[in-house]
């Protein structure tokens, strides 16, 4: 059982370490300003002073306070009040109390623009890249399944195949729960209310 747990541990954290090594180069380390500008899509349009942009100040139950910024050119996912449509569009422009999205009309092969009032936004879907935690979100549930499956198909503590015990389910289940927590920290659906406020700011 200990060998099995060690194998799963090496599988998860070995992948995280390899991922970090593949994507980190000290010579290419961006500055804090570059990191800010690269948040979201590379198509964002940032002017010098006076550029209006959307800000979502979120205080969810899991993860603590975080500020999400959306500039013209960024993709935004949201739902409106009293509607079931899921919007996943690009921000065209931002005003004091609204933002405009561009919607591709395939029938006539053109982009139609729709203005969305901030007060009409009911829910927003956001994501954030948290080192190691975001990468662990898909790996931990998989590792939990592998752990339970390996214990089932191999001889475990009872020296029998095709059986498993409560400890295997506890360990494997804990990995799955940890993966779910990592997923919720990375991807969130936030209702716009007193805790999660959508507003407009300007660069200066």
Buried (B, 14 or more C-beta within 10 A) or exposed (E): EEEBBEEBEEBBBEBBEEBEEEEEEEEEEEEEEEEEBEBBEEEBEEEEEEBBBBBBEBEBEEBEEBEBBBBBBBBBBBBBEEEEEEBEBBBBBBEEEBBBBBBEEEEEEEEEEEEBEBEBBBBBBBEBEBEEBBBBBBBBBBBBEBBBEBBEEEEBEEEEEEBBEEEBBEBBEEBBEBBEBBBBBBEBEBEBEEEBEBEBEEEE
